[in-house]
Amino acid sequence: MDTPSTAGQHLRQLRRHAKLSQLDLALITGVSQRHLSCLETGRAKPSPRTLHKLLTALEAPLERLLARLPIPSSTELPDAMPPLVLTRIRSTRGELSFLSTFTTFGMPQDITLTSLRIEHLIPADAPTWQVMRAAYADYAALVL
């Protein structure tokens, strides 16, 4: 498996390169060994949180994983794109710029609809990326 073609195969290759067994990685990340197996074989897809935990433990940035995946054959955009809003936030480290969008999950209950709405903030420029990376490094040093 020299050139993995799926994210799961890439995760397996990264884990093996780190000389970790599935059990080792499971213990480090808190993700079950069975789920790791399902991710590596393509029977399951990782949540963003799980993917973040795995890549952090393997010391592999997301960009490295994405760069190795094959380019999709179709580059057509969907009919309805989610609205993006430029959001600027003043902080102690200067003005931060983000692209903001929402994901809404709904569940029917009786006649009403209960929903969960999540806002995604995506750094919109290089200085914001640098501030966010530095903030994550500070946070990780405290927590990890």
Salt bridges, closest charged atoms under 4 A:
GLU40 OE1 - ARG12 NE 3.22
GLU40 OE2 - ARG15 NE 2.62
GLU63 OE2 - ARG133 NH2 3.77
GLU95 OE2 - ARG88 NE 3.38
ASP138 OD2 - ARG93 NH2 3.22
